[in-house]
Amino acid sequence: MITSISNFIIQIIGHFGYFAVVFLMTLESANIPIPSEVIMPFAGFLVASGRLDLLSVVLAGTFGNWLGSSLSYWLGLFGGRPLVIKYGELVHFDHRHLEHSDRWFAKYGDESVFLGRLIPIVRTFISLPAGISRMNFGKFSLYTILGALPFSYLLAWLGYKLGQNWGILKQYFHYFDAAVVFLAVVLIIWYLIEKRAKSA
């Protein structure tokens, strides 16, 4: 299944370039199970081969991430929890994901939209509780972009540096996610310490 999806991603980006990056990242951020860990590194490889530009790839990935996240936000805002629970399983989003995202959002507030972009699984589903809680859309968009930009850059840059060997990243997805989780935990602890120091 993963191999088939990866081949599909490679073919569509190879044919449609930046538009495919926007389209695929939109789907990924709208809770469709398409791995950004394949989309952005392969686009980075195309940068290394001279077919695409790194900055444009990063911006395309970031825009797609914002677009898909916005769709999820509006789904949560207008459909509410009942709609998400009823139809979420169609995109592999069940009540456990919603409960996990709810706890995350309740614990960290609006900033969770930024922090959540750094956490595997959470980064995909955090938009739904943001919409359900009626978070300000301007702030939601800002935090989404600020979180998606470094993530898109990192993956594209890795693909660019690895060149034709970008595919080896697929063997290390779990390790990559673990490293991202560790980094995110460190950032969250630092953020909480700074927030407590300012309120003291």
Secondary structure, 3 states (H helix, E strand, C coil): CHHHHHHHHHHHHHHHHHHHHHHHHHHHHCCCCCCHHHHHHHHHHHHHCCCCCHHHHHHHHHHHHHHHHHHHHHHHHHHHHHHHHHHHHHHCCCHHHHHHHHHHHHHHHHHHHHHHCCCCCHHHHCHHHHHHCCCCHHHHHHHHHHHHHHHHHHHHHHHHHHHHHHHHHHHHHHHHHHHHHHHHHHHHHHHHHHHHHHHC
